[in-house]
Amino acid sequence: MHVEDSQIKSFIIDAGLISKLEIEDAEKEAKSKKKPLSEVLISKGKFSDDDLRRVQAYILGIPFINLKGQTLNHEILTLIPEPIARKHNIIAFAKKDDSLEVAMLDTDDLQALNSIKKKVGLKILPRLTDSESMRGAIIQYQKNLKDEFGDIIKSDSDEIKTIAEKLPGDDASEGDLKKLAEELPVVRIVDTLLKHAIIQNASDIHIEPLEDQVLVRYRIDGLLHDAMVLPKHIGHSLVARIKVLASLKLDEKRLPQDGRFKIDMNGERVSFRVSTLPVYYGEKTVMRLLRESVSGFTLESLGFHGQGLEILHKALQHTTGMILTTGPTGSGKSTTLYTMLDILNTVDVNISTIEDPIEYQMKRINQTQVKPEIGLSFASGLRTLVRQDPDIIMVGEIRDNETASLAINASLTGHLVLSTLHTNSAAGAVPRLMDMKVEPFLLISTIDAIIAQRLVRKLTDKKEKYYLSKAEIDSISKVVNLDHVLEVLKEEKIIGKKDNWENVPFYRPQKDAGDDAFKSRIGIYEVLNVTTAIKDLIIKGSTTEDIELQAKKEGMLSMLEDGIFKAAQGLTTIEEVLRVVSE
């Protein structure tokens, strides 16, 4: 059901939607850039994605469905589980005897259609819709879930209160607490809380005991949001249930504890990393959600481009050496590493990892979990890995002198090593390793590339175009080399050769966008190529600033500059980039 460029061109001309001259200009650009005509028209602002879908629907003879403002039947809606609906942008909205009508953004998604057909056992009738209709429909899942959670709290809270009064949290034995944790009302509340977090695509769940209530917060796209407030008496029960799931000591409330458990929801396996901490009003519990599948990612989809992308692809072709990625917790370092491993994961290599924790499970890769309590540290695990005949080694984090030394030696003895460091910039990794007593001559012999990264929130379609004023350009140019960013934008054909900052469009959320302004995140990066000039500076013991300056002379975009680049693409906002980089 693919629509050819010629069909789109004919329709647009016949309908008088765009002038013939504009079409011809777009057609020339499409041929020169080897892109579809529709993509060029959208990038020029002549069409929106939704406009194109309406045109495609007309050409293909597929009904176009507008679901805005419609309240969908819950039983029909939930025939397609929300994770699948979100992933494939597909909504069940009408059902007849032997058929199910589904609204889609892409009716060519045959995999989704076949999967749903097998699940529901009905004939599937695809219909095209627009992004706003899709967002509104998916929100109805959340409303239903919130209603469900409210009903559970309302119906079960009295019963939980009675149990809690019989078994006071501070004095209860482990057996009593285990009994409490297995009560049906408690199980239902925790299950719903976890389900809600998965559907909201949260990365963390915070359960915080306050003086007179329990606050539940979700971290979504890097920011914490209040999810719900629960009665105070439920707190002990929730913590006890989570401790049972994570195999923690139920009667230990004086010391922090760490654990882990997994759940399967609609075929999606999610691992929860649990941390408990004694606080003034009880125990605070934080759960990190780790989705176990990383397949389908590419370096391009993560946000790498241009020179940085070329450097990484070249480094990944080496059979020895090191690639390091740096950044704070939650900056996407693990996802970058796993994506590189996925690229390297071919039948002719042996890949071994030592991790804490194992965040994603990957086929044909030997993954080992660090267990300090029994003496299995990064250092001892790495010492064993090199005796397992690996071609490629991934070390979850270089934390100390011993691990750094072993990783360097592994790269010198015929292995490609991937690892992470906690530093603020790519150039900052060099003095950090020197602090770990790694000699400069070893660094220049092993390290091929260093990545620094952060994650910024992506704009949705609910955005509006604007242009920077001269004052804004002057202000930004004080912290960013705008000339360099403009040059890269032209090189990668994001803008025209004659464009300047005055006519480069930027985007911001629409005033009425609310929580729908941003969805998901993308990386902003700096990729430092360890060239001959950089090696000379390392040997001389040059500062981080000197190394960074030389890297920029050789074409490296800083994270802030890469953020401005992505803002100019319409992927995020300048404000979001500045917020993330300044944190």
Buried (B, 14 or more C-beta within 10 A) or exposed (E): EEBEBEBBBEBBEEEEBBEEEBBEBBBEBBEEEEBBBBBBBBBEEBBBEBBBBBBBBBBBEBEBBEBEEEEBBEEBBBBBBBBBBBEBBBBBBBBEEEEBBBBBBBBEBEEBBEBBBEBBEBEBBBBBBBBBBBBBBBEBBEEBBBEBBEEBBEEBBEEBBEBBEEBEBEEBEEEBBBBBBEBEBBBBBBBBBBBBBBBBBBBBBBBBBBEEBBBBBBBBBBEEEEBBEBBBBBBBBBBBBBBBBBEBEBBBBEEEBEBBBEBEBEEBEBBBBBBBEEEEBBBBBBBBBBBBEBEEBEBEEBBBBBBBBEBBEEBBEEEBBBBBBBBEEBBBBBBBBBBBBBBBBEEEBEBBBBBBBBBBBBEEBEBBBBEEEEEBBBBBBBBEBBEEEBBBBBBBBBBEBBBBBBBBBBBBEEBBBBBBBBBBBBBBBBBBBBEBEBEBEBBBBBBBBBBBBBBBBBBBBBBEEEEBEEEBBEEBEEBBBBEBBBEBBBEEEBBEEEBEBEEBBBBBBBEEBEEBBBBEBBBBBBBBBBEEEBBEBBEEEBEBEBBBBBBBEEBBBBBBBBBBBBBBBBBBBBEBBBBBBEE
